[in-house]
Amino acid sequence: MFDSFRIDIGADILRSIVDSLAVGIYVLNRKLQIQWVNIRAFRWLHKTDFSQLKGRHCYKEILGREQPCDGCPVLRVFETGRTERLETTIQYEGETRHYLLTATPLRRGRTKDFSFVIEMAQDISTRKKAEEKLRRLNDFNRAIIDNAPIAIFTIDKEGRFTSVNPALAAISGLGPKVKEKLLGFNWLKNQYTIDCGLAKWIKKGLQGERFELHDFPFITYRGDKKIFIDFKGVPLKAKSGEVEGLLCIIEETTDRVRTKRQLIHEAKMSAIGRLATGIAHELNNPLATIAAHSELAVEFLQLFDNTSSNGGRLEEIREYLEVIQQQAFRCKKIIKNLLDLTRRDGFEIKEIDLKELLDDLLGLVNFEKLKIRLVREIDEYLPSVKADFSALRQALLNVISNAIDAVEGKSGATIWIRAKAVNNSHVHVEIEDNGIGIPEDVIEKIFEPFFTTKGPRKGIGLGLTLSYELLNKMGGNIEVESTPGKGSSFRIIIPV
């Protein structure tokens, strides 16, 4: 049947088929001399007669070179006896064209021997341009992802990381080698991912369900920093609809959460301030009267004691009056603190020698008697800070007092006082203790008014609130880090 088909086509039709192909076809011998070409190749070479090509070397006529090209597929065919390919460029009509050269042995029948090779030259310039355009687009998209301020990464359907961008390094705490550490790592099997609840959402995403988590609490890789994130997961699906992986986008929202909490705190403080101002003014006068009259009564008893024979009873009455007097003054102090919370004016911002102020404050406390080791790490050349002297003194004293309370009765009790300039714009004063620490569910409430974990007669929960408010009004801030069972660290930030 095949022989009759060949006869039916005929040599002329076969030649027409070969000439109609969109590829240049050359027949070459071992010396790379042209033996035959089809019409397409003939036109490419701008020849008018085949005699101008026959016996000429292909590398001269086709490529315009003096030597065969590196990796010549025709020479390789003569060496291997197999089909060989090569992509190369040719200058054609003033522009660079890309060609795919495919060379194959020209055998007669089933014999393995051959003396000629057929080489087909296919113009792939259009494909190359499309590939280059796609490559540039991919590079552009890659650059966008790599420079994005948010973390973008993908995981496969098993939960393994398949791509990550540099922004994930900062959010995760893994550092610049984030790709090396995460690629191939199975996030679904990570214990922290399971414990914090992220694994549950990732599984939903890999089941085809898109999800968004807002202000999700997240602990960094080393477990030394708690941040908040927005986490979005988008299933990656094949044309068949099958989920092949998950695109994940993480944006840190810690600053937003802090700002939101600060705004809520300020609104709460404003409401408390209005209430406290009214109450304080209403109570001040009666308390002043109680304090004054109790003081007068004590003085009167002292005079009466000299003429009375009932000294024991009078002494007992005097003690009662002194208790009344002490508690009245305590109430006046609480009212003063409440009024200080709402004070918006009266601040005298001036340059203060912070090192001298810290020395004075620490000199007020007999740490040796309290069996507390004090470690001072204060820069010798600490710059002056800009603040209200009384307000800054009160804010520092409140935090130092808290640290003392935190280590009270502890064996090996230690308090560290550190102070250093940061970026020539602020001074950081860090007050650290090795006390009991602050539980995670409590740490967010410690700056709220009237919140305290201390026992009776150890304060009503205004010390840290007052420090927070005073520092904020002076353009400063206060931050806290704590590990339950290991201690706490308060960082006071003061402008210079």
C-alpha positions in Angstrom: 0.0 0.0 0.0 2.8 2.4 0.9 4.6 1.8 -2.4 1.4 2.6 -4.4 0.9 5.7 -2.3 4.4 6.9 -3.3 3.8 6.3 -6.9 0.4 8.1 -6.7 2.0 11.2 -5.2 4.7 11.5 -7.8 8.0 13.3 -7.6 6.5 16.7 -8.7 3.8 16.6 -6.0 6.4 15.5 -3.4 8.7 18.4 -4.4 5.7 20.8 -4.1 5.0 19.6 -0.6 8.6 20.0 0.4 8.8 23.5 -1.1 5.5 24.5 0.6 6.9 23.8 4.1 7.5 26.8 6.3 11.0 25.7 7.0 14.2 25.9 5.1 15.5 22.4 4.2 19.2 21.7 3.3 20.9 18.5 2.3 24.6 18.5 3.4 27.6 16.2 3.2 30.3 15.5 5.7 32.2 18.5 4.7 29.1 20.6 5.4 28.7 21.4 1.7 25.2 22.1 0.3 23.9 19.4 -1.9 20.3 20.5 -2.2 17.8 23.1 -0.8 14.1 23.6 -1.0 12.5 26.8 -2.4 12.0 28.3 1.1 15.8 28.1 1.8 16.6 29.3 -1.7 14.6 32.4 -1.1 16.0 33.1 2.3 19.5 33.1 0.8 18.5 35.5 -2.0 20.0 33.3 -4.8 18.8 33.2 -8.4 20.3 29.9 -9.4 21.1 26.7 -7.4 24.6 26.6 -9.0 25.4 29.5 -6.7 24.8 27.3 -3.7 25.8 23.7 -4.7 29.1 22.7 -3.0 29.3 25.8 -0.9 29.7 25.5 2.9 26.5 26.0 4.8 28.2 28.1 7.6 29.4 30.6 5.0 26.2 30.9 3.0 23.6 30.6 5.8 25.4 32.0 8.8 28.0 34.2 7.1 30.8 32.7 9.2 34.3 31.4 8.4 34.0 28.3 10.7 31.2 25.9 11.6 29.1 27.1 14.5 29.8 25.8 18.0 27.8 22.7 18.6 27.0 22.3 14.9 24.0 19.8 14.8 25.1 18.4 11.3 28.6 17.4 12.6 27.0 15.9 15.7 24.7 13.8 13.6 27.7 12.4 11.7 29.2 11.5 15.1 26.1 10.1 16.8 23.9 8.9 14.0 20.9 10.5 15.9 18.8 13.6 15.3 20.4 16.7 16.8 19.1 20.2 17.4 20.5 23.7 18.0 19.1 27.2 18.5 21.1 29.9 16.8 20.8 33.5 15.5 21.1 34.7 12.0 21.3 38.2 10.6 18.5 38.4 8.0 17.4 41.6 6.2 19.1 43.8 8.8 17.6 42.2 11.9 18.6 39.3 14.2 16.4 36.2 13.6 16.2 33.2 15.8 16.3 29.7 14.2 15.9 26.2 15.4 18.2 23.9 13.4 17.2 20.2 13.3 19.5 17.8 11.7 18.8 14.1 10.9 20.6 11.3 9.0 19.5 10.8 5.4 19.4 7.0 5.0 18.3 4.8 2.1 16.1 2.0 3.3 17.0 0.4 6.6 20.8 0.8 6.3 22.6 2.4 9.2 25.2 4.0 6.9 24.6 7.5 5.5 26.6 10.1 3.7 24.2 13.0 3.9 22.3 14.9 6.5 19.0 16.8 6.2 19.0 20.0 8.1 15.8 21.9 8.7 15.9 25.6 9.7 12.7 26.8 11.4 12.3 30.6 12.1 11.3 30.8 15.8 11.8 34.6 16.1 8.1 35.2 16.9 8.2 32.5 19.5 11.4 33.9 21.0 10.0 37.4 21.1 6.9 36.0 22.9 9.2 34.1 25.3 11.3 37.2 25.9 8.1 39.3 26.5 6.9 36.6 28.9 10.3 36.5 30.7 10.3 40.3 31.1 6.7 40.2 32.4 7.7 37.4 34.8 10.7 39.4 36.0 8.6 42.5 36.4 6.0 40.5 38.4 8.8 38.9 40.4 10.3 42.3 41.2 6.9 43.5 42.4 6.5 40.5 44.7 10.1 40.7 45.9 9.9 44.4 46.7 6.3 44.3 48.1 6.2 45.4 51.8 3.9 42.5 52.5 4.8 38.8 52.7 3.7 36.8 49.7 4.3 33.1 49.5 2.7 29.9 48.1 2.4 26.4 49.5 1.5 23.2 47.7 -1.5 20.9 48.5 0.6 19.0 51.0 1.3 22.2 52.9 5.0 22.7 51.8 6.4 26.1 50.9 7.0 26.5 47.2 7.9 30.2 47.0 8.5 33.0 49.4 9.3 36.7 49.1 11.9 38.7 51.2 9.2 40.5 53.2 8.4 37.3 55.0 11.9 37.4 56.6 11.0 40.5 58.6 7.5 39.3 59.6 8.6 35.8 60.6 11.9 36.7 62.2 13.8 34.2 60.0 16.2 36.7 58.6 17.7 37.0 55.0 17.9 33.2 54.5 14.2 32.9 54.7 14.0 31.1 51.3 16.6 28.5 52.3 14.8 27.8 55.6 11.3 27.6 54.3 11.3 26.2 50.8 10.1 22.6 51.2 9.2 23.1 54.8 5.7 21.7 55.7 3.8 24.4 57.5 0.8 22.2 58.2 2.9 19.9 60.4 4.6 22.7 62.4 3.5 22.5 66.0 3.1 26.2 66.5 1.0 26.5 63.3 -1.3 23.8 64.8 -1.4 25.3 68.3 -2.2 28.9 67.2 -5.0 27.8 64.9 -3.4 28.8 61.5 -3.2 25.1 60.4 -7.0 24.9 60.5 -7.3 27.9 58.2 -4.6 26.6 55.8 -6.4 23.3 55.5 -9.6 25.2 54.6 -7.8 27.1 52.0 -6.4 23.8 50.5 -9.9 22.5 50.4 -10.8 25.4 48.1 -12.2 27.9 50.7 -10.8 31.5 50.5 -10.2 33.1 53.9 -9.2 36.3 55.6 -7.9 36.8 59.2 -7.6 40.3 60.6 -5.2 41.3 63.5 -4.3 37.7 64.1 -1.8 37.3 67.0 1.4 35.8 65.8 4.7 34.8 67.5 7.9 35.2 65.5 10.1 32.2 64.6 12.4 32.6 67.7 9.4 33.1 70.0 10.8 36.4 71.2 8.3 38.8 69.7 4.5 39.0 69.5 3.0 40.8 66.5 -0.4 41.1 64.8 -1.0 40.2 61.2 -3.7 40.2 58.5 -3.6 36.8 56.8 -5.3 36.1 53.5 -5.4 32.7 51.7 -6.5 32.2 48.1 -6.7 28.7 46.7 -4.7 28.1 43.5 -6.7 25.9 41.1 -6.0 24.1 37.9 -8.3 24.4 34.9 -10.0 21.2 36.1 -10.9 23.1 39.3 -8.7 20.9 41.4 -6.8 22.8 44.2 -3.1 22.7 43.6 -1.9 25.0 46.3 -2.5 28.2 48.3 -1.5 31.8 47.7 -0.9 33.4 51.1 -0.5 37.1 51.8 0.5 38.4 55.2 0.7 42.0 56.3 1.9 43.1 59.7 -0.7 45.2 61.5 1.0 45.6 64.9 1.2 49.4 64.6 -2.5 49.6 63.5 -3.5 47.5 66.5 -1.4 49.6 68.9 -2.9 52.8 67.4 -6.4 51.4 67.7 -5.8 50.4 71.3 -4.3 53.8 72.1 -7.3 55.6 70.6 -9.6 53.4 72.7 -7.5 54.1 75.7 -7.5 57.8 75.1 -11.3 57.8 74.7 -11.6 55.8 77.9 -9.2 58.2 79.7 -11.1 61.2 78.4 -14.3 59.9 79.9 -12.7 58.9 83.1 -11.0 62.3 83.2 -14.3 64.2 83.0 -15.8 62.0 85.7 -12.7 62.1 87.9 -12.5 65.9 87.7 -16.1 66.3 88.8 -15.6 63.8 91.7 -12.3 65.2 92.7 -13.6 68.8 93.1 -16.6 67.5 95.0 -14.4 65.5 97.4 -11.5 67.9 97.9 -13.3 70.3 100.2 -14.8 67.7 102.5 -11.5 65.8 102.7 -9.6 69.0 103.5 -12.1 69.7 106.3 -11.7 66.1 107.7 -7.9 66.3 107.5 -7.8 69.8 109.1 -10.3 68.9 111.9 -8.6 65.6 112.7 -5.2 67.5 113.0 -6.8 70.1 115.3 -8.4 67.3 117.4 -5.0 65.6 117.8 -3.4 68.9 118.9 -6.3 69.5 121.3 -5.9 66.0 122.8 -2.2 66.8 123.4 -3.2 69.8 125.5 -6.0 68.0 127.3 -3.6 65.1 128.0 -1.5 67.3 130.3 -4.5 68.0 132.6 -6.4 64.7 132.4 -5.8 61.6 134.6 -7.3 59.3 131.9 -4.2 59.2 129.7 -4.7 55.7 128.3 -8.1 56.4 126.8 -6.9 59.7 125.3 -3.9 57.9 123.7 -6.3 55.4 122.1 -8.5 58.3 120.8 -5.4 60.0 119.4 -4.5 56.9 117.5 -7.9 56.7 115.9 -7.7 60.4 114.9 -4.2 59.8 113.3 -5.7 56.9 111.2 -8.5 59.2 110.1 -5.8 61.9 109.2 -3.6 59.4 107.3 -6.5 58.0 105.3 -7.7 61.5 104.5 -4.3 62.4 103.1 -4.2 59.2 101.2 -7.6 60.1 99.6 -6.2 63.5 98.7 -3.2 61.9 97.1 -5.5 59.6 95.0 -7.5 62.7 93.9 -4.3 64.5 93.0 -3.3 61.5 90.8 -6.8 61.5 89.2 -6.4 65.2 88.4 -2.9 64.7 87.1 -4.4 62.2 84.5 -6.6 64.9 83.1 -4.1 67.8 83.3 -3.6 69.2 79.8 -1.6 72.4 80.6 0.8 73.5 83.3 3.7 71.5 81.7 7.0 73.3 81.6 9.0 71.5 78.9 12.7 72.2 79.4 16.1 70.4 79.1 16.7 68.0 82.0 19.9 66.2 83.0 18.4 62.7 82.9 21.5 61.0 84.4 21.4 63.3 87.4 17.6 62.7 87.8 18.1 58.9 87.7 20.9 59.2 90.2 18.7 61.2 92.6 15.7 58.8 92.2 17.9 55.6 92.8 19.4 57.3 95.8 16.0 57.5 97.4 15.8 53.7 97.7 17.9 51.6 100.0 18.2 48.6 97.7 20.7 46.9 100.0 18.2 47.0 102.9 15.5 45.6 100.5 17.9 42.8 99.5 17.7 43.8 95.8 20.8 43.8 93.6 20.8 47.0 91.4 22.6 46.9 88.1 23.2 50.3 86.5 24.0 50.5 82.8 23.6 54.2 82.2 25.7 55.8 79.4 28.2 58.2 80.8 27.5 60.8 78.1 23.7 60.7 78.2 22.2 63.7 76.4 19.7 66.0 78.1 16.0 65.3 77.5 13.1 67.6 76.9 10.4 67.1 79.5 8.5 68.5 82.5 10.7 67.8 85.5 8.0 66.8 87.9 6.1 64.8 85.4 9.2 62.8 84.3 10.3 62.3 87.9 6.8 60.9 88.7 6.7 58.6 85.7 10.1 57.1 86.4 9.5 56.7 90.1 6.2 54.9 89.4 7.9 52.3 87.1 10.9 51.9 89.5 8.4 51.3 92.4 6.6 48.7 90.3 9.9 46.9 89.7 10.7 46.8 93.4 7.2 45.4 94.2 7.7 42.7 91.5 10.9 41.3 93.1 9.8 41.7 96.7 10.8 38.7 98.8 12.4 36.9 95.8 15.8 35.2 96.2 18.4 36.8 93.9 16.1 39.8 93.3 17.7 42.0 90.6 16.7 45.2 88.9 18.5 46.6 85.9 18.4 50.3 85.0 19.7 51.0 81.5 19.7 54.3 79.7 21.1 55.2 76.2 20.5 57.6 73.3 18.8 56.2 70.2 19.1 57.9 66.8 20.0 61.2 68.3 16.3 61.8 68.8 15.3 59.9 71.9 16.7 58.4 75.0 15.5 55.0 76.1 15.4 54.2 79.8 14.9 50.5 80.4 13.8 49.3 83.8 14.0 45.5 84.0 13.3 43.1 86.8 13.6 39.3 87.3 10.3 39.1 89.2 7.2 37.1 88.6 6.4 38.6 85.2 3.1 39.6 83.8 0.6 37.0 82.3 -0.2 37.5 78.6 -3.9 38.1 79.3 -3.0 40.9 81.8 -0.2 42.7 79.9 -2.6 44.5 77.6 -4.5 46.0 80.6 -1.7 47.3 82.8 -2.0 50.9 81.6 -5.7 51.0 82.2 -6.8 53.1 85.2 -7.6 51.3 88.4 -6.2 48.0 87.1 -3.9 46.3 89.5 -2.6 42.8 90.4 -1.2 44.0 93.7 -2.7 43.1 97.1 -4.7 45.5 99.4 -2.9 48.7 100.6 -0.4 48.5 97.7 -2.0 50.9 95.3 -5.3 51.3 93.4 -3.9 50.9 89.8 -3.1 54.5 88.8 0.8 54.4 88.9 1.4 53.0 85.4 -1.6 54.8 84.0 -0.2 58.1 85.2 3.2 57.3 83.8 1.7 56.4 80.4 -0.4 59.6 80.3 2.5 61.9 81.5 5.0 60.5 79.0 2.5 60.7 76.1 1.8 64.4 76.9 5.5 65.1 76.8 5.9 63.4 73.4 7.3 60.2 74.8 6.0 56.7 75.3 6.3 53.6 77.4 6.5 50.0 76.2 6.5 46.7 78.1 7.8 43.2 77.4 7.3 40.4 79.9 7.7 36.7 80.3 5.7 35.0 83.1 8.1 33.6 85.7 11.1 35.4 84.3 10.4 39.1 84.7 9.4 42.3 83.0 11.1 45.1 81.1 9.6 48.6 80.8 11.1 50.9 78.1 10.5 54.6 78.7 11.1 56.7 75.6 11.9 60.4 76.1 12.6 63.0 73.3 15.9 64.9 73.4 
